[in-house]
Amino acid sequence: MVITHLGRQAAVLRGARAAQFLRDAEDDPQRAMARWTGNYKHGNEREARQHPRNR
């Protein structure tokens, strides 16, 4: 499985890791992609989730 961002390769997952990613992505795909590609926990995730636009 290849995860891309803006047409560029962000991560490649194979086998058991790809299966785990698919299970994680069922709940919140955007958050799962951020965690798996390393672009995660910059401090604003909790605040953004509570924003009226994202409810």
Biopython code that builds the backbone (N, CA, C, O; Angstrom):
import numpy as np
from Bio.PDB.StructureBuilder import StructureBuilder

atoms = [
    (1, "MET", "N", (0.856, -1.157, 0.000)),
    (1, "MET", "CA", (0.000, 0.000, 0.000)),
    (1, "MET", "C", (0.905, 1.222, 0.000)),
    (1, "MET", "O", (1.837, 1.310, 0.799)),
    (2, "VAL", "N", (0.633, 2.155, -0.886)),
    (2, "VAL", "CA", (1.387, 3.399, -0.974)),
    (2, "VAL", "C", (0.482, 4.540, -0.538)),
    (2, "VAL", "O", (-0.623, 4.698, -1.057)),
    (3, "ILE", "N", (0.949, 5.327, 0.407)),
    (3, "ILE", "CA", (0.221, 6.508, 0.865)),
    (3, "ILE", "C", (0.902, 7.708, 0.243)),
    (3, "ILE", "O", (2.109, 7.898, 0.388)),
    (4, "THR", "N", (0.108, 8.525, -0.460)),
    (4, "THR", "CA", (0.666, 9.702, -1.114)),
    (4, "THR", "C", (0.048, 10.965, -0.546)),
    (4, "THR", "O", (-1.051, 10.948, 0.007)),
    (5, "HIS", "N", (0.772, 12.051, -0.693)),
    (5, "HIS", "CA", (0.294, 13.365, -0.288)),
    (5, "HIS", "C", (0.686, 14.347, -1.376)),
    (5, "HIS", "O", (1.869, 14.530, -1.661)),
    (6, "LEU", "N", (-0.314, 14.983, -1.988)),
    (6, "LEU", "CA", (-0.093, 15.930, -3.075)),
    (6, "LEU", "C", (0.736, 15.311, -4.196)),
    (6, "LEU", "O", (1.600, 15.966, -4.779)),
    (7, "GLY", "N", (0.462, 14.053, -4.486)),
    (7, "GLY", "CA", (1.132, 13.371, -5.583)),
    (7, "GLY", "C", (2.503, 12.818, -5.263)),
    (7, "GLY", "O", (3.136, 12.214, -6.129)),
    (8, "ARG", "N", (2.976, 13.006, -4.050)),
    (8, "ARG", "CA", (4.283, 12.489, -3.657)),
    (8, "ARG", "C", (4.117, 11.360, -2.657)),
    (8, "ARG", "O", (3.201, 11.382, -1.835)),
    (9, "GLN", "N", (4.984, 10.390, -2.721)),
    (9, "GLN", "CA", (4.925, 9.233, -1.839)),
    (9, "GLN", "C", (5.273, 9.639, -0.411)),
    (9, "GLN", "O", (6.331, 10.220, -0.165)),
    (10, "ALA", "N", (4.380, 9.331, 0.530)),
    (10, "ALA", "CA", (4.603, 9.657, 1.936)),
    (10, "ALA", "C", (5.018, 8.424, 2.724)),
    (10, "ALA", "O", (5.821, 8.525, 3.652)),
    (11, "ALA", "N", (4.475, 7.251, 2.364)),
    (11, "ALA", "CA", (4.806, 6.018, 3.078)),
    (11, "ALA", "C", (4.440, 4.817, 2.220)),
    (11, "ALA", "O", (3.562, 4.890, 1.361)),
    (12, "VAL", "N", (5.134, 3.705, 2.472)),
    (12, "VAL", "CA", (4.823, 2.437, 1.816)),
    (12, "VAL", "C", (4.619, 1.409, 2.922)),
    (12, "VAL", "O", (5.492, 1.216, 3.768)),
    (13, "LEU", "N", (3.465, 0.753, 2.911)),
    (13, "LEU", "CA", (3.143, -0.251, 3.919)),
    (13, "LEU", "C", (2.901, -1.584, 3.231)),
    (13, "LEU", "O", (2.247, -1.647, 2.190)),
    (14, "ARG", "N", (3.431, -2.648, 3.817)),
    (14, "ARG", "CA", (3.269, -3.986, 3.248)),
    (14, "ARG", "C", (2.825, -4.960, 4.331)),
    (14, "ARG", "O", (3.092, -4.756, 5.516)),
    (15, "GLY", "N", (2.154, -6.004, 3.916)),
    (15, "GLY", "CA", (1.812, -7.120, 4.799)),
    (15, "GLY", "C", (0.997, -6.735, 6.009)),
    (15, "GLY", "O", (-0.041, -6.084, 5.900)),
    (16, "ALA", "N", (1.486, -7.151, 7.176)),
    (16, "ALA", "CA", (0.766, -6.946, 8.434)),
    (16, "ALA", "C", (0.609, -5.460, 8.762)),
    (16, "ALA", "O", (-0.406, -5.056, 9.331)),
    (17, "ARG", "N", (1.597, -4.653, 8.410)),
    (17, "ARG", "CA", (1.494, -3.209, 8.687)),
    (17, "ARG", "C", (0.393, -2.569, 7.860)),
    (17, "ARG", "O", (-0.302, -1.672, 8.338)),
    (18, "ALA", "N", (0.229, -3.020, 6.624)),
    (18, "ALA", "CA", (-0.844, -2.482, 5.779)),
    (18, "ALA", "C", (-2.204, -2.876, 6.351)),
    (18, "ALA", "O", (-3.133, -2.068, 6.359)),
    (19, "ALA", "N", (-2.321, -4.107, 6.825)),
    (19, "ALA", "CA", (-3.576, -4.566, 7.422)),
    (19, "ALA", "C", (-3.895, -3.768, 8.687)),
    (19, "ALA", "O", (-5.048, -3.406, 8.923)),
    (20, "GLN", "N", (-2.869, -3.494, 9.500)),
    (20, "GLN", "CA", (-3.077, -2.714, 10.720)),
    (20, "GLN", "C", (-3.501, -1.288, 10.380)),
    (20, "GLN", "O", (-4.367, -0.718, 11.043)),
    (21, "PHE", "N", (-2.888, -0.716, 9.346)),
    (21, "PHE", "CA", (-3.275, 0.628, 8.926)),
    (21, "PHE", "C", (-4.741, 0.674, 8.521)),
    (21, "PHE", "O", (-5.456, 1.604, 8.893)),
    (22, "LEU", "N", (-5.193, -0.314, 7.767)),
    (22, "LEU", "CA", (-6.591, -0.349, 7.336)),
    (22, "LEU", "C", (-7.542, -0.428, 8.526)),
    (22, "LEU", "O", (-8.601, 0.200, 8.524)),
    (23, "ARG", "N", (-7.157, -1.208, 9.549)),
    (23, "ARG", "CA", (-7.994, -1.280, 10.761)),
    (23, "ARG", "C", (-8.020, 0.069, 11.476)),
    (23, "ARG", "O", (-9.072, 0.504, 11.943)),
    (24, "ASP", "N", (-6.869, 0.731, 11.564)),
    (24, "ASP", "CA", (-6.801, 2.045, 12.225)),
    (24, "ASP", "C", (-7.591, 3.100, 11.454)),
    (24, "ASP", "O", (-8.210, 3.979, 12.053)),
    (25, "ALA", "N", (-7.570, 3.009, 10.134)),
    (25, "ALA", "CA", (-8.204, 4.028, 9.289)),
    (25, "ALA", "C", (-9.727, 3.924, 9.286)),
    (25, "ALA", "O", (-10.400, 4.844, 8.821)),
    (26, "GLU", "N", (-10.277, 2.840, 9.785)),
    (26, "GLU", "CA", (-11.739, 2.708, 9.821)),
    (26, "GLU", "C", (-12.367, 3.777, 10.705)),
    (26, "GLU", "O", (-13.421, 4.314, 10.364)),
    (27, "ASP", "N", (-11.742, 4.095, 11.829)),
    (27, "ASP", "CA", (-12.303, 5.064, 12.776)),
    (27, "ASP", "C", (-12.109, 6.498, 12.298)),
    (27, "ASP", "O", (-13.076, 7.252, 12.184)),
    (28, "ASP", "N", (-10.888, 6.872, 12.023)),
    (28, "ASP", "CA", (-10.570, 8.249, 11.627)),
    (28, "ASP", "C", (-9.434, 8.204, 10.608)),
    (28, "ASP", "O", (-8.266, 8.226, 10.994)),
    (29, "PRO", "N", (-9.754, 8.142, 9.317)),
    (29, "PRO", "CA", (-8.718, 7.983, 8.287)),
    (29, "PRO", "C", (-7.665, 9.089, 8.284)),
    (29, "PRO", "O", (-6.484, 8.809, 8.081)),
    (30, "GLN", "N", (-8.066, 10.320, 8.502)),
    (30, "GLN", "CA", (-7.109, 11.423, 8.466)),
    (30, "GLN", "C", (-6.089, 11.298, 9.593)),
    (30, "GLN", "O", (-4.891, 11.485, 9.379)),
    (31, "ARG", "N", (-6.565, 10.985, 10.777)),
    (31, "ARG", "CA", (-5.673, 10.833, 11.927)),
    (31, "ARG", "C", (-4.753, 9.629, 11.745)),
    (31, "ARG", "O", (-3.575, 9.688, 12.099)),
    (32, "ALA", "N", (-5.286, 8.535, 11.194)),
    (32, "ALA", "CA", (-4.466, 7.343, 10.960)),
    (32, "ALA", "C", (-3.342, 7.653, 9.973)),
    (32, "ALA", "O", (-2.198, 7.255, 10.194)),
    (33, "MET", "N", (-3.657, 8.357, 8.891)),
    (33, "MET", "CA", (-2.612, 8.701, 7.917)),
    (33, "MET", "C", (-1.557, 9.605, 8.548)),
    (33, "MET", "O", (-0.368, 9.446, 8.271)),
    (34, "ALA", "N", (-1.966, 10.535, 9.378)),
    (34, "ALA", "CA", (-0.999, 11.412, 10.043)),
    (34, "ALA", "C", (-0.077, 10.608, 10.950)),
    (34, "ALA", "O", (1.135, 10.822, 10.946)),
    (35, "ARG", "N", (-0.635, 9.692, 11.721)),
    (35, "ARG", "CA", (0.190, 8.870, 12.615)),
    (35, "ARG", "C", (1.158, 7.996, 11.830)),
    (35, "ARG", "O", (2.339, 7.915, 12.167)),
    (36, "TRP", "N", (0.668, 7.354, 10.803)),
    (36, "TRP", "CA", (1.493, 6.390, 10.067)),
    (36, "TRP", "C", (2.549, 7.049, 9.203)),
    (36, "TRP", "O", (3.555, 6.411, 8.889)),
    (37, "THR", "N", (2.364, 8.289, 8.808)),
    (37, "THR", "CA", (3.360, 8.968, 7.986)),
    (37, "THR", "C", (4.298, 9.834, 8.817)),
    (37, "THR", "O", (5.238, 10.418, 8.277)),
    (38, "GLY", "N", (4.057, 9.927, 10.128)),
    (38, "GLY", "CA", (4.947, 10.668, 11.006)),
    (38, "GLY", "C", (4.599, 12.134, 11.155)),
    (38, "GLY", "O", (5.298, 12.852, 11.870)),
    (39, "ASN", "N", (3.553, 12.600, 10.515)),
    (39, "ASN", "CA", (3.153, 13.997, 10.621)),
    (39, "ASN", "C", (2.021, 14.095, 11.647)),
    (39, "ASN", "O", (0.863, 14.306, 11.286)),
    (40, "TYR", "N", (2.366, 13.939, 12.927)),
    (40, "TYR", "CA", (1.370, 13.803, 13.976)),
    (40, "TYR", "C", (1.853, 14.457, 15.261)),
    (40, "TYR", "O", (3.053, 14.563, 15.515)),
    (41, "LYS", "N", (0.912, 14.884, 16.046)),
    (41, "LYS", "CA", (1.156, 15.456, 17.373)),
    (41, "LYS", "C", (1.974, 16.733, 17.317)),
    (41, "LYS", "O", (3.086, 16.805, 17.839)),
    (42, "HIS", "N", (1.403, 17.732, 16.676)),
    (42, "HIS", "CA", (2.016, 19.052, 16.668)),
    (42, "HIS", "C", (1.349, 19.962, 17.689)),
    (42, "HIS", "O", (1.693, 21.140, 17.789)),
    (43, "GLY", "N", (0.403, 19.429, 18.445)),
    (43, "GLY", "CA", (-0.221, 20.188, 19.514)),
    (43, "GLY", "C", (-1.602, 20.724, 19.201)),
    (43, "GLY", "O", (-2.313, 21.143, 20.115)),
    (44, "ASN", "N", (-2.004, 20.726, 17.941)),
    (44, "ASN", "CA", (-3.290, 21.326, 17.622)),
    (44, "ASN", "C", (-4.370, 20.301, 17.285)),
    (44, "ASN", "O", (-5.485, 20.692, 16.940)),
    (45, "GLU", "N", (-4.081, 19.012, 17.373)),
    (45, "GLU", "CA", (-5.064, 18.005, 16.996)),
    (45, "GLU", "C", (-6.300, 18.036, 17.896)),
    (45, "GLU", "O", (-7.425, 17.967, 17.399)),
    (46, "ARG", "N", (-6.109, 18.136, 19.187)),
    (46, "ARG", "CA", (-7.244, 18.130, 20.102)),
    (46, "ARG", "C", (-8.089, 19.386, 19.913)),
    (46, "ARG", "O", (-9.318, 19.316, 19.909)),
    (47, "GLU", "N", (-7.435, 20.527, 19.757)),
    (47, "GLU", "CA", (-8.155, 21.783, 19.574)),
    (47, "GLU", "C", (-8.929, 21.781, 18.264)),
    (47, "GLU", "O", (-10.063, 22.259, 18.217)),
    (48, "ALA", "N", (-8.340, 21.258, 17.214)),
    (48, "ALA", "CA", (-9.001, 21.231, 15.908)),
    (48, "ALA", "C", (-10.218, 20.320, 15.940)),
    (48, "ALA", "O", (-11.221, 20.614, 15.289)),
    (49, "ARG", "N", (-10.153, 19.235, 16.673)),
    (49, "ARG", "CA", (-11.288, 18.318, 16.758)),
    (49, "ARG", "C", (-12.486, 18.990, 17.416)),
    (49, "ARG", "O", (-13.628, 18.664, 17.089)),
    (50, "GLN", "N", (-12.249, 19.922, 18.339)),
    (50, "GLN", "CA", (-13.327, 20.604, 19.061)),
    (50, "GLN", "C", (-13.869, 21.817, 18.306)),
    (50, "GLN", "O", (-14.882, 22.388, 18.711)),
    (51, "HIS", "N", (-13.224, 22.213, 17.237)),
    (51, "HIS", "CA", (-13.665, 23.391, 16.479)),
    (51, "HIS", "C", (-15.060, 23.153, 15.884)),
    (51, "HIS", "O", (-15.322, 22.056, 15.391)),
    (52, "PRO", "N", (-15.954, 24.135, 15.913)),
    (52, "PRO", "CA", (-17.326, 23.956, 15.404)),
    (52, "PRO", "C", (-17.365, 23.470, 13.950)),
    (52, "PRO", "O", (-18.283, 22.742, 13.575)),
    (53, "ARG", "N", (-16.395, 23.855, 13.136)),
    (53, "ARG", "CA", (-16.356, 23.434, 11.747)),
    (53, "ARG", "C", (-16.157, 21.919, 11.618)),
    (53, "ARG", "O", (-16.596, 21.322, 10.635)),
    (54, "ASN", "N", (-15.502, 21.297, 12.595)),
    (54, "ASN", "CA", (-15.178, 19.875, 12.521)),
    (54, "ASN", "C", (-16.138, 18.988, 13.290)),
    (54, "ASN", "O", (-15.908, 17.783, 13.397)),
    (55, "ARG", "N", (-17.192, 19.546, 13.820)),
    (55, "ARG", "CA", (-18.149, 18.725, 14.588)),
    (55, "ARG", "C", (-19.127, 18.068, 13.694)),
    (55, "ARG", "O", (-20.002, 17.341, 14.164)),
]
sb = StructureBuilder()
sb.init_structure("model")
sb.init_model(0)
sb.init_chain("A")
sb.init_seg("    ")
for serial, (resi, resn, name, xyz) in enumerate(atoms, 1):
    if name == "N":
        sb.init_residue(resn, " ", resi, " ")
    sb.init_atom(name, np.array(xyz, "f"), 0.0, 1.0, " ", f" {name:<3s}", serial, name[0])
structure = sb.get_structure()
